[in-house]
Amino acid sequence: MNPSDMNLPKLSFKELLARHTGLEEEWRRREIKQTSNNFTGDIAEHLFRKAFPSWKRQSNSNAGFDAIDIKGARAFIKQHSFHMQ
C-alpha cells in the first residue's frame, strides 16, 4: 500500500504519532512486537515463528539465541533492512 493512499503525507506529526502508537499496541496484542528494539527484528522473529512453528521463542534474557527446537537446536534470528530510494 502506498503511503499517499492513506493520506499519510497530509497528517500532522501528532496524527502520525497517534497512528504509530495505535499500531504498536496492536502489534503487541498480536504478539508480533515483543521488544523495545527496532521493529524489524521483531518482524523477523515473528516470520521465523510462522515459518517454523515447532521452534519456541526464548525470552529476551537468553544471550546468543532467540528460538529453540524440540531437539535443543538453537537459532539466532537476524534481519537486514534495505531502504529503497
KEKE-3310 file (N, C-alpha, C; in steps of 0.2 Angstrom, whole numbers, plus 5000, padded with zeros to 4 digits):
npx = (5004:5003:5010:5004:4991:4985:4984:4995:5005:4998:4995:4997:5011:5007:4996:5002:5010:5000:4994:5005:5007:4995:4997:5008:5003:4993:5002:5009:4998:4995:5006:5017:5026:5038:5048:5057:5066:5072:5059:5060:5067:5059:5049:5056:5058:5045:5040:5049:5044:5032:5035:5042:5034:5037:5047:5052:5050:5062:5065:5070:5081:5090:5105:5113:5104:5088:5077:5072:5072:5063:5073:5083:5091:5097:5093:5098:5091:5092:5090:5090:5089:5084:5084:5074:5077)
npy = (4994:5011:5025:5037:5033:5032:5045:5049:5058:5070:5070:5077:5079:5075:5067:5057:5051:5047:5037:5028:5024:5018:5007:5001:4996:4987:4978:4973:4967:4957:4949:4951:4962:4961:4967:4982:4985:4989:4988:4980:4968:4962:4959:4950:4939:4936:4931:4920:4912:4909:4902:4892:4883:4874:4878:4887:4902:4911:4919:4937:4937:4927:4925:4925:4916:4915:4907:4890:4872:4857:4847:4854:4862:4878:4894:4909:4923:4934:4950:4960:4977:4985:5000:5007:5019)
npz = (5000:4996:5004:5001:4998:5010:5014:5022:5020:5022:5035:5052:5063:5076:5073:5065:5075:5084:5076:5075:5088:5090:5081:5086:5098:5094:5087:5097:5104:5095:5097:5089:5090:5101:5109:5114:5105:5088:5077:5065:5069:5077:5068:5060:5069:5071:5058:5057:5067:5062:5050:5055:5066:5076:5083:5097:5104:5114:5129:5131:5139:5136:5130:5115:5108:5100:5097:5100:5096:5097:5099:5105:5097:5093:5087:5081:5077:5064:5055:5041:5034:5020:5012:5000:4988)
capx = (5000:5007:5008:4999:4984:4982:4984:5000:5009:4994:4994:5001:5016:5003:4992:5006:5012:4995:4993:5011:5006:4990:4999:5012:4999:4990:5007:5010:4992:4995:5012:5022:5031:5040:5053:5058:5071:5070:5053:5061:5069:5053:5045:5060:5056:5038:5040:5053:5040:5026:5038:5044:5030:5039:5053:5049:5053:5065:5065:5075:5087:5094:5110:5115:5099:5081:5072:5075:5068:5062:5079:5088:5095:5096:5093:5099:5087:5094:5087:5093:5084:5086:5079:5074:5076)
capy = (5000:5017:5030:5043:5031:5033:5052:5050:5065:5076:5070:5081:5075:5072:5062:5051:5048:5043:5031:5024:5022:5013:5001:4997:4992:4981:4973:4969:4962:4951:4946:4952:4966:4958:4971:4989:4986:4990:4983:4975:4962:4958:4956:4944:4934:4934:4927:4914:4908:4907:4898:4886:4883:4869:4882:4891:4909:4912:4926:4941:4937:4922:4928:4920:4913:4918:4901:4883:4867:4851:4843:4858:4866:4885:4899:4917:4926:4941:4953:4966:4981:4989:5006:5009:5027)
capz = (5000:4995:5010:4999:4998:5016:5016:5027:5019:5024:5043:5056:5067:5081:5070:5064:5081:5087:5072:5076:5094:5090:5078:5091:5103:5090:5085:5104:5106:5091:5099:5084:5093:5108:5112:5113:5100:5081:5075:5060:5072:5080:5062:5058:5074:5070:5052:5058:5071:5057:5046:5059:5072:5081:5086:5103:5106:5120:5132:5129:5143:5133:5126:5110:5103:5100:5097:5101:5094:5102:5100:5108:5092:5094:5082:5082:5071:5062:5050:5037:5031:5014:5011:4993:4986)
cpx = (5004:5005:5003:4992:4981:4982:4990:5004:5005:4993:4999:5006:5012:4999:4996:5008:5006:4994:4999:5010:5001:4992:5004:5008:4996:4995:5009:5004:4993:5002:5017:5028:5032:5044:5053:5063:5068:5064:5055:5064:5064:5049:5049:5058:5049:5037:5044:5048:5034:5029:5040:5041:5032:5044:5049:5053:5056:5064:5070:5081:5092:5099:5112:5110:5092:5076:5076:5070:5067:5068:5085:5092:5093:5097:5094:5096:5090:5090:5091:5088:5087:5081:5080:5073:5073)
cpy = (5006:5022:5035:5040:5031:5040:5053:5056:5071:5076:5074:5076:5071:5066:5056:5048:5044:5037:5026:5021:5016:5006:4997:4993:4986:4976:4969:4964:4956:4947:4946:4956:4964:4962:4978:4990:4988:4985:4978:4968:4958:4955:4950:4938:4931:4929:4921:4909:4905:4902:4891:4885:4879:4873:4886:4897:4909:4919:4930:4941:4931:4925:4923:4917:4916:4913:4895:4878:4862:4847:4848:4862:4873:4889:4906:4920:4933:4943:4959:4970:4985:4994:5008:5017:5028)
cpz = (5000:5001:5007:4998:5004:5019:5021:5026:5022:5032:5046:5060:5073:5079:5068:5070:5084:5083:5074:5083:5094:5086:5082:5096:5100:5089:5092:5105:5101:5092:5093:5086:5100:5112:5111:5108:5093:5079:5070:5063:5075:5074:5060:5063:5073:5064:5053:5062:5067:5053:5049:5066:5077:5085:5091:5104:5113:5123:5130:5133:5141:5128:5121:5106:5105:5100:5098:5099:5099:5103:5103:5104:5094:5088:5084:5076:5070:5056:5047:5034:5025:5013:5004:4992:4980)
residu = (MET:ASN:PRO:SER:ASP:MET:ASN:LEU:PRO:LYS:LEU:SER:PHE:LYS:GLU:LEU:LEU:ALA:ARG:HIS:THR:GLY:LEU:GLU:GLU:GLU:TRP:ARG:ARG:ARG:GLU:ILE:LYS:GLN:THR:SER:ASN:ASN:PHE:THR:GLY:ASP:ILE:ALA:GLU:HIS:LEU:PHE:ARG:LYS:ALA:PHE:PRO:SER:TRP:LYS:ARG:GLN:SER:ASN:SER:ASN:ALA:GLY:PHE:ASP:ALA:ILE:ASP:ILE:LYS:GLY:ALA:ARG:ALA:PHE:ILE:LYS:GLN:HIS:SER:PHE:HIS:MET:GLN)
# end
